Amino acid sequence: MSRGGYMMLLACLILVFYAGYVFFSGGDKVIAGSYLAVGLLFGLMLLVPRRKN
């Protein structure tokens, strides 16, 4: 994995953990859901193979 891939993985983990923190600490569920959605999209982008021309 390239350096950008590791940075994307780190961003994914931070967003997912922060979403869990906001959700379970009694914060706004909509904000927690948006953090979770963006974090999972970052994770999905890491798993989907890239197109090669």
ZARO-728891 format. One record per atom (N, C-alpha, C): x, y, z; residue number from 1; residue in three letters; atom name. Coordinates in steps of 0.1 Angstrom, whole numbers. Example, Ala and Ser with C-alpha at 12.3 -4.5 7.8 and 13.67 -1.06 7.14 Angstrom:
<recs>
+-------+-------+-------+-----+-----+------+
:    px :    py :    pz :   n : res : atom :
+-------+-------+-------+-----+-----+------+
:   132 :   -57 :    78 :   1 : Ala :    N :
:   123 :   -45 :    78 :   1 : Ala :   CA :
:   132 :   -33 :    78 :   1 : Ala :    C :
:   128 :   -22 :    71 :   2 : Ser :    N :
:   137 :   -11 :    71 :   2 : Ser :   CA :
:   129 :     0 :    79 :   2 : Ser :    C :
+-------+-------+-------+-----+-----+------+
</recs>
This chain:
<recs>
+-------+-------+-------+-----+-----+------+
:    px :    py :    pz :   n : res : atom :
+-------+-------+-------+-----+-----+------+
:     9 :   -12 :     0 :   1 : Met :    N :
:     0 :     0 :     0 :   1 : Met :   CA :
:     9 :    12 :     0 :   1 : Met :    C :
:     5 :    22 :    -8 :   2 : Ser :    N :
:    13 :    34 :    -9 :   2 : Ser :   CA :
:    11 :    43 :     4 :   2 : Ser :    C :
:    18 :    54 :     4 :   3 : Arg :    N :
:    17 :    63 :    16 :   3 : Arg :   CA :
:     3 :    69 :    16 :   3 : Arg :    C :
:    -2 :    73 :     5 :   4 : Gly :    N :
:   -16 :    78 :     4 :   4 : Gly :   CA :
:   -26 :    68 :     9 :   4 : Gly :    C :
:   -24 :    56 :     7 :   5 : Gly :    N :
:   -33 :    45 :    11 :   5 : Gly :   CA :
:   -33 :    44 :    27 :   5 : Gly :    C :
:   -21 :    45 :    32 :   6 : Tyr :    N :
:   -20 :    45 :    47 :   6 : Tyr :   CA :
:   -27 :    57 :    53 :   6 : Tyr :    C :
:   -25 :    69 :    47 :   7 : Met :    N :
:   -31 :    81 :    52 :   7 : Met :   CA :
:   -47 :    80 :    51 :   7 : Met :    C :
:   -52 :    74 :    40 :   8 : Met :    N :
:   -66 :    72 :    39 :   8 : Met :   CA :
:   -71 :    62 :    49 :   8 : Met :    C :
:   -64 :    52 :    52 :   9 : Leu :    N :
:   -68 :    42 :    62 :   9 : Leu :   CA :
:   -68 :    49 :    76 :   9 : Leu :    C :
:   -58 :    57 :    79 :  10 : Leu :    N :
:   -58 :    64 :    91 :  10 : Leu :   CA :
:   -70 :    74 :    92 :  10 : Leu :    C :
:   -73 :    81 :    82 :  11 : Ala :    N :
:   -85 :    90 :    82 :  11 : Ala :   CA :
:   -98 :    82 :    84 :  11 : Ala :    C :
:   -99 :    70 :    77 :  12 : Cys :    N :
:  -111 :    62 :    79 :  12 : Cys :   CA :
:  -112 :    58 :    93 :  12 : Cys :    C :
:  -102 :    53 :   100 :  13 : Leu :    N :
:  -102 :    48 :   113 :  13 : Leu :   CA :
:  -106 :    60 :   123 :  13 : Leu :    C :
:  -100 :    71 :   121 :  14 : Ile :    N :
:  -103 :    83 :   130 :  14 : Ile :   CA :
:  -117 :    87 :   128 :  14 : Ile :    C :
:  -123 :    87 :   116 :  15 : Leu :    N :
:  -136 :    91 :   114 :  15 : Leu :   CA :
:  -146 :    81 :   120 :  15 : Leu :    C :
:  -143 :    68 :   119 :  16 : Val :    N :
:  -152 :    58 :   124 :  16 : Val :   CA :
:  -152 :    58 :   139 :  16 : Val :    C :
:  -140 :    59 :   145 :  17 : Phe :    N :
:  -139 :    60 :   160 :  17 : Phe :   CA :
:  -146 :    72 :   165 :  17 : Phe :    C :
:  -144 :    84 :   159 :  18 : Tyr :    N :
:  -150 :    96 :   163 :  18 : Tyr :   CA :
:  -165 :    95 :   162 :  18 : Tyr :    C :
:  -170 :    89 :   152 :  19 : Ala :    N :
:  -185 :    87 :   150 :  19 : Ala :   CA :
:  -190 :    79 :   161 :  19 : Ala :    C :
:  -183 :    68 :   165 :  20 : Gly :    N :
:  -188 :    60 :   176 :  20 : Gly :   CA :
:  -187 :    68 :   189 :  20 : Gly :    C :
:  -177 :    76 :   191 :  21 : Tyr :    N :
:  -176 :    84 :   203 :  21 : Tyr :   CA :
:  -188 :    94 :   204 :  21 : Tyr :    C :
:  -191 :   101 :   193 :  22 : Val :    N :
:  -202 :   111 :   193 :  22 : Val :   CA :
:  -215 :   104 :   195 :  22 : Val :    C :
:  -217 :    92 :   189 :  23 : Phe :    N :
:  -229 :    85 :   190 :  23 : Phe :   CA :
:  -232 :    80 :   204 :  23 : Phe :    C :
:  -222 :    74 :   210 :  24 : Phe :    N :
:  -224 :    68 :   223 :  24 : Phe :   CA :
:  -222 :    78 :   235 :  24 : Phe :    C :
:  -217 :    90 :   232 :  25 : Ser :    N :
:  -216 :   100 :   243 :  25 : Ser :   CA :
:  -228 :   109 :   244 :  25 : Ser :    C :
:  -238 :   106 :   236 :  26 : Gly :    N :
:  -250 :   114 :   237 :  26 : Gly :   CA :
:  -250 :   126 :   228 :  26 : Gly :    C :
:  -242 :   126 :   218 :  27 : Gly :    N :
:  -241 :   137 :   209 :  27 : Gly :   CA :
:  -252 :   136 :   198 :  27 : Gly :    C :
:  -251 :   144 :   188 :  28 : Asp :    N :
:  -261 :   145 :   177 :  28 : Asp :   CA :
:  -260 :   132 :   169 :  28 : Asp :    C :
:  -270 :   125 :   167 :  29 : Lys :    N :
:  -270 :   113 :   159 :  29 : Lys :   CA :
:  -268 :   116 :   144 :  29 : Lys :    C :
:  -272 :   127 :   139 :  30 : Val :    N :
:  -270 :   130 :   125 :  30 : Val :   CA :
:  -256 :   133 :   122 :  30 : Val :    C :
:  -249 :   140 :   131 :  31 : Ile :    N :
:  -235 :   143 :   129 :  31 : Ile :   CA :
:  -227 :   130 :   130 :  31 : Ile :    C :
:  -230 :   122 :   140 :  32 : Ala :    N :
:  -223 :   109 :   141 :  32 : Ala :   CA :
:  -225 :   100 :   128 :  32 : Ala :    C :
:  -237 :   101 :   123 :  33 : Gly :    N :
:  -240 :    93 :   111 :  33 : Gly :   CA :
:  -232 :    98 :    99 :  33 : Gly :    C :
:  -231 :   111 :    98 :  34 : Ser :    N :
:  -223 :   117 :    87 :  34 : Ser :   CA :
:  -208 :   114 :    88 :  34 : Ser :    C :
:  -203 :   114 :   100 :  35 : Tyr :    N :
:  -189 :   110 :   102 :  35 : Tyr :   CA :
:  -187 :    95 :    98 :  35 : Tyr :    C :
:  -197 :    87 :   102 :  36 : Leu :    N :
:  -196 :    73 :    99 :  36 : Leu :   CA :
:  -197 :    70 :    84 :  36 : Leu :    C :
:  -206 :    77 :    78 :  37 : Ala :    N :
:  -207 :    76 :    63 :  37 : Ala :   CA :
:  -195 :    79 :    56 :  37 : Ala :    C :
:  -188 :    91 :    59 :  38 : Val :    N :
:  -176 :    95 :    52 :  38 : Val :   CA :
:  -165 :    85 :    55 :  38 : Val :    C :
:  -164 :    81 :    68 :  39 : Gly :    N :
:  -153 :    71 :    71 :  39 : Gly :   CA :
:  -155 :    58 :    64 :  39 : Gly :    C :
:  -167 :    53 :    63 :  40 : Leu :    N :
:  -169 :    41 :    55 :  40 : Leu :   CA :
:  -167 :    42 :    40 :  40 : Leu :    C :
:  -170 :    54 :    35 :  41 : Leu :    N :
:  -167 :    57 :    21 :  41 : Leu :   CA :
:  -152 :    57 :    19 :  41 : Leu :    C :
:  -144 :    62 :    28 :  42 : Phe :    N :
:  -129 :    62 :    27 :  42 : Phe :   CA :
:  -125 :    47 :    27 :  42 : Phe :    C :
:  -130 :    39 :    36 :  43 : Gly :    N :
:  -126 :    25 :    37 :  43 : Gly :   CA :
:  -130 :    18 :    24 :  43 : Gly :    C :
:  -142 :    21 :    18 :  44 : Leu :    N :
:  -146 :    14 :     6 :  44 : Leu :   CA :
:  -137 :    18 :    -5 :  44 : Leu :    C :
:  -133 :    31 :    -6 :  45 : Met :    N :
:  -124 :    35 :   -16 :  45 : Met :   CA :
:  -110 :    27 :   -16 :  45 : Met :    C :
:  -106 :    23 :    -4 :  46 : Leu :    N :
:   -94 :    15 :    -3 :  46 : Leu :   CA :
:   -96 :     1 :    -8 :  46 : Leu :    C :
:  -108 :    -4 :    -7 :  47 : Leu :    N :
:  -110 :   -18 :   -11 :  47 : Leu :   CA :
:  -113 :   -20 :   -25 :  47 : Leu :    C :
:  -119 :   -10 :   -32 :  48 : Val :    N :
:  -123 :   -11 :   -46 :  48 : Val :   CA :
:  -111 :    -9 :   -54 :  48 : Val :    C :
:  -109 :   -19 :   -64 :  49 : Pro :    N :
:   -96 :   -18 :   -72 :  49 : Pro :   CA :
:   -97 :    -5 :   -81 :  49 : Pro :    C :
:   -85 :     0 :   -83 :  50 : Arg :    N :
:   -84 :    12 :   -92 :  50 : Arg :   CA :
:   -84 :     8 :  -106 :  50 : Arg :    C :
:   -89 :    17 :  -115 :  51 : Arg :    N :
:   -89 :    15 :  -129 :  51 : Arg :   CA :
:   -75 :    18 :  -134 :  51 : Arg :    C :
:   -71 :     9 :  -143 :  52 : Lys :    N :
:   -58 :    12 :  -150 :  52 : Lys :   CA :
:   -60 :    13 :  -165 :  52 : Lys :    C :
:   -56 :    24 :  -170 :  53 : Asn :    N :
:   -58 :    26 :  -185 :  53 : Asn :   CA :
:   -47 :    20 :  -193 :  53 : Asn :    C :
+-------+-------+-------+-----+-----+------+
</recs>
